[in-house]
Amino acid sequence: MSHIQAPAATRAGGDQTRAPAYGWLIVAALSATTTVGYGVLYYAYAVFLTPMATALHTGTTVIAGALTCSVLASAAAAVPVGRWLDRHGGRALMTGGSVAATLLLLAWSRVHTVAVLYLVWTGIGVATACVLYEAAFAVVITWFRERRATALLAVTVVAGFASSIFLPLTGHLVDRYGWRDAILVLAAIHAAVTIPGHLLVRRPPRSVTGDREPAGRRKRANRSADDGQRRRRIVSTAVHDPGYWALAVAFVCSNAAVAAASVHLVAYLTELGHTPQFAATTAGLLGILSVTGRLATTATIRRASPATATAAMFFVQAVAAACLPVVGHGNLGAVVSVLGIGLGFGVSTIARPAILADRYGTAAYATISGILAVPLTVAKALAPLVAAAIRDATGDYLWVAEGIAGMCVVAGVALLAVRRLDAASTPPVERLPEKRLPEN
């Protein structure tokens, strides 16, 4: 199999594989910061669409475009952010990103033109690349080996409630204070939670990873040069591995399907004959179901490989999406279909870092993950627009639903193909020992 082999110290078991208590403190801190980050820097934006469009004398489509620019800016920043995390760790980058995001939120509360809105949200997109899941996962996986899936699950389960917390909170703030002052309150919450939370981030001590501390300045310099060469070799191993690109196909298709479903589900349920209230309430199950899906996937991983467990969840999603046009006219059929679709929400979020870290190790994880994050984020930004174009061209959501089902099938098949590609790989891709990098 073309993954990077763990060091002997960790393979041997013992105390080296147990993360110190401080690792769990970091998990708790990042659970809080990602929840607030997603709630303030992503989900809350939907509540501001109408009041901002009125204040800036434009349409909601133009206002929504600023969020799309933010997502694309995050994709553009993913690779350099990943390289920084591999070389220097997360503390400075994540803290700086939190400070920058807070200042940009303050600027957002005072925008008076669409051009400035787009500029501010492009900056927020760069900041989100530094502080949300990708950066948090890069920190967490360096602290955990045997309990890595549990640690990742803890972060994603808590953050899975971001929309459930911040959508109603933001709505209340806008109703009471108006949209500009509501943003100021959100900025204060963001600063109070994320800045001190990210200041807690540290790299693990070498006792966790089995490394020995190099003695002397020259040895440390030589080690730094060796580590740079190792990172480049690991990244080269990954990008020349067919299995890596099979994973890319799987998660791009999954991200596109989830993004299209989350944006258009309410409108589709309404088109099927349901009341707007029923449609919104049923679609609201997606956030809770995403947590359920993550828990189910993590439990399944204990009995099957992460790729197999995740593929199974994608197939469940595909069946549910394909059945929605047939059974979705009734209340029970609609709810059951949404249940199936929702179970796949968030699964790739927890599966992807676990699969990548297991396959390629942690020394260059953030760079490898950052390369993969570029097409994933672009898919997330563009899939809802493509779905809207298909709906307008065909006159209903039938082909959108079937397209979502098809993407889920492709995602599942691509994950299952990874094992077949590994078995056919001759000679096997070089395995490199996993080392810790020095603290900077």
N, C-alpha and C positions, 0 to 999 in steps of 0.2 A: 504494500500500500504506500502511496506517495505522500506520506506525511512525515513530519520531522520527529525524530525520536526524542523522548524525554531523557534527562540526565540520569546517570546511574543512581545518584543519591535519592532522587524522587522515586525511581522504579523500585528501589529496595524497600520502600515504605518507611515506617518509623516516624519520628517527630518532624522530619523535613516536609512531609506531605500535609501536615496540619497547619492551617493558617492561624497565626496569632490572633488574640482577641481584637487587636487593633484593626485587623482586616474586616471583622464584622462591624466595627465602628464606621469604617469607610463605606461599607455596604449600606448601613443605616443613613449615613449622610447623603450618599448619592441617590438613595431611594427618595429622599425628601427633595433634593435639588432637581432631579429629573421630573418629578411630579410637578413642581412649581414651574420649571422651565417649559415643559410641554403645555401646561395650563395657560401660562401667561404669553409665551412666545409663539404659540400655534393655535390652540383651540379657542382662546378668547377672541381671536380676530373675527370669527363668524358673527359675534354679537355686535361688532362695530360696523359691519357692512352698511346697513341702512342709515344710521346716524351720520357716518362719515360721508356717504354719498350725498346726503342732504346738505351737510355743512360745506362740502367742497364743490357742490353744484355739478355733479356728474352721476353716472350710473353705477350700480353695484358691480357690474362686470369689470369696469375699470378699476374699482377699488379692490376687487378680488385678485386682479392681476398683480398687485403689489405683493400679495402672499406667494403667488407663483414665482415671482422674481426672487423672493426670499429663499424658497426651496431650491431654486437653481443656483443661487449664490452659495448655499450650503454644499451643494454637490461640487461646485468649483473649488471650494476650500477643503474638501475631504482628504485629498492626497497629501498636501502640505501639512495639514493638521496631524494626519497619521504619522508622518515622518517625525514631526516634532515630539509626539507622544512616545514613539519608540526611543528617541535619543535622550529626551529630558524628563519624561514622566508627565503627569497631569496637573500638578499643583499650580504652577505659574500660569499655564495656558488656560485652565478652567477658571481660575480666579480672575484672570484678566478678561476672559470672555464674559464672565458674570458682570464685572464692572462695566464693560463696554455695552452689554445688552441693557443694563439699567439706565445708562446715560442715553442710549438710543430710544428707550421707552419714554424718557422725559422729553426728548426731542419730538417723538411721535405725538405727544399730547398737545403740541403747539404747531403742528403743520397746518398750512393754509393753502397749499397747492398740491396738485397730484404729483408733480415732478419731485417735490421734496418728500412726499409720502413714499414714492418708489425708491428714492435714495436712502431714506431711513431704513426701509425694510430690506433693502439689499444688504446694508450693514448688519441688520439683525440676523439675516441668513448666515453671514460669515460667523457671527457670534454663536449661533446655534450649533454650528459644526464643532465648536470648541467645548460645548457644555452638555449636550444631550446624550442619547444612548451610545453613539459610537465611541465618544471619549470616555464615558463612564465604563463601558465594557472593557476598553483597553486597560483601564486601571484595575478593575475587579479581577480579570483573568490572571494578572500577575501575582495576586495574593492567594489564589485558590487553585488546587489541582483535583484532589479527590472530591471535594464539595463544590466544584466550580459551577455545576448546573444549578445547585441550590442557591448559591450566591447570586447568579444571574437572574434566577427566578424571583428572588426577593426584590430585586430592583424593578423588574418589569411588572410584577404583580402590584406593587404600590403605585408605580407610575401609570398603570392601566386605569386608575381612577381619576386621572387628571381631568378628562373631559367631564366626568360626573361631578367633580368639585367646582371646576372653574367656569363652566358654561352657566350654571345658575347663579354663581357668585357674581360673575361679570354682568349678567342681566340685571341683578339687583342693584349693583353699583351704578350702572348706566341709568336705570330708572330713578335712582335717588339723587345722584350727583351730576348727571350728564356725562357724555362720553369722554370729554377731555379730563375731567377730574377723576373719572373712573380709572383711566390709564395711570394717573399719578398714584392712586391707591395700589394698583397692581404692581407698579414699579417699586413702591416701598416694600410690598410683600416679597417681590423677587429679590431685592437687595438684602433684606433681612434674613432670608433663608439660604440663598445660593452662595453669596460671598463667604460668609463664615463656614458654610458646608464644604466648599471647595478648598478652603484653607486647611482643612483637616486631611486632605489627600497626601499620602506619602507613598514612596516605593517600599516594597517589603524588604526586611532585612535579609541578608544572605543566608541566614539559617533556614529560611523558608524554602530556598531554592537549591541549597547544597553547594553554593559557590564559596570559594575562599577569597578573602580580602587580599588584593595584591599589595605587596610591600614596595614602597619607594615611588617617587614621582615618575621615573623612567618606565617602571613596570606598569604604572597606571596609564601612562601615555600609550605604551605599546598595546595594552589591553583595549584602550579606547579605539585605536586604529583597527585592531583585530575585530572588535565588535562591529565597527562600521562595515568591514568586509563581510562579516557573517550576515549582517542584515541584508546586504545586497545579494548575497548568494541565496538566502532564504526567499527573498522576493522574486529573484530570477527563477528559482525552483517552482514557486507557486504559479507565476504567469506563464510558464512553459508546461504546466501540468494540465492535460485535457480535463481532468476532474474539477479543477478550479473553474474552468469556463462552463462546465456542466452545472456547477453550483450557481454560477452567475445567471445562467438561463433560468434555473429554477426560481431563484429569489427575485429576479426582475419580473418574471411572469406573476409571481405571487404578489409582489408589491403593486403591480399594475392592477391586478384583480381587486385587491383590497381597497386601493384608492378609488377606483371607479365605483365599487359597491357602496363605500361609505358616503360618497358625495351624492349619488343618484338613487339610493334606496328609498328615501322618503317619497321622491317624485314618482318612482315606479310603483310603489304600493298604492299611491293615490290614483295612478293611472289604471290600476287593477280594480278600482272601485271602492277602495277604503277611504274613510274620512281622514282628513289631515291629522286629527288628533290621534286616531288609531295608528296611522302611518308613523308619526313622530315617536309615539310611545313604543311601538314595536322596534323601530330602528334604534331607539335608545338602549335596547338590550345588547347592542353590539359591544359596548364598552365592558359590561359585566361578563359577557360571553368570551371576550378576548382573554380575560383573566382565567376563566374556566378552561379555555383551550390551552393556555400556558401550563396550568397545573396538570392537566391530563397528559400533555406532551412530556413534561418532566417525569411524571410517574411511569409513562411508557418507555422512556429512555432507559430506565433501570432494567428493562427486560429485552429491549431491542436497541439497535443502533439509532443515534439521533436522526440520521438521514431517513431510515425506514419509518420511524415514528412520525416524522414530519411529513413524509410523502403520504402516509395513511390519512393524516389530517387534511392534506390538500385534496385528496380524492373525496373525502366527506364533503368538503366545501364545493367541489365540482358537481356532485350529485344534487346538492341542495340548490345551487344556482340554476342548474338545468331544469329542475322540477318547479321552480318558482312560477314560470309562465303558465304551467299546467294546473297547479294546485293553489296558486297564490290568490285566486279570487275569493276564496273562503277565509274566514278569520283563522281557523285552525291550521289550514295549509300554509298561510302566510307566516304564522308564528313558527311552525316547524321548519320551514325553509330558512327563515332568518336565524333560527337556532343553529342549523347546520352551517350556514355561511359564517355566522359569528364565531363559531368554534375555531375557525382558521385564522381569525383576526389576531394578530400579535404572535402567532406561532413562529413565524420566521424570525421575529425579533429576538426570541430566546434561542432558537435553534442555530441561527447563523453564527453567532460568536462561539458557541460550543463546538460546532463542526469545524470551524476554521482553526480554533485553538488546538483542538485534538489532532487536526490534520497537519498543521504547519508549525505548531509550537507557539510560544508567546514572544520570542525575542523580536520579531518583526510583525507581530500581529496587527498593530495599528496601521502600518503602511499597507499591508495586504488587505485589511478590511476597508481602508480608505479608498483603495483602487476599486474595490467592488461596490463601495457606496455611491460612486459617481453614476453608473447606469441605474442603480436602484432608485436614487433620488430623482433622477430625470424621469423615470417611469412613473414615480409617485406624482410628479408635477403635471405630466402630460396626459396620463390615462383618463382623468375626468374630462379633459377637453376632447379627447378622441371619442369617448363615450357619448358626450353631448352631440358631437358631429354625426355619429351613427344614428342617434335618436332623431335628430332633425332630418337626416336623409331618408330614413325608413318610416318615420311617422309614429313609431312606438318603441318600447324598450325591449322587445323580444330578442333582437340580435345582440343587444348589449348584455342581456342576461346569459345568452348562449356563449357570447365571447368571453365573459367572466368565467363560465364553466370550462371553456376550452383552455384558457390560460392556467387554471388550476390543475387541469389534467397534464398539461405540458410541464408544469412545475413538479408534479409528483413523479412523472416519468423521468425527468432529468435527474432528480435526486436518486432514484433507483438505478439510473445508468452509471452513477459514480462508482459503485462497487464493481460493475462489469468492466469499466474502464481501468480500474486499479488491477483487476485480475488479468487483464490483457496487456498490462504494462510490462515490457521486457526490453532491457533490464529495468529493474525498479529504479525509481528516482532516488537520488542520493539522500540519505538521512543525515541530518546534522544534529549534533548535541545541542540541547537547549541550555543557554546560559543567562544569567542575570547581567544587566548592564549596570555600570557604576552610577551611583547617585550624583547628580549635578547640582 
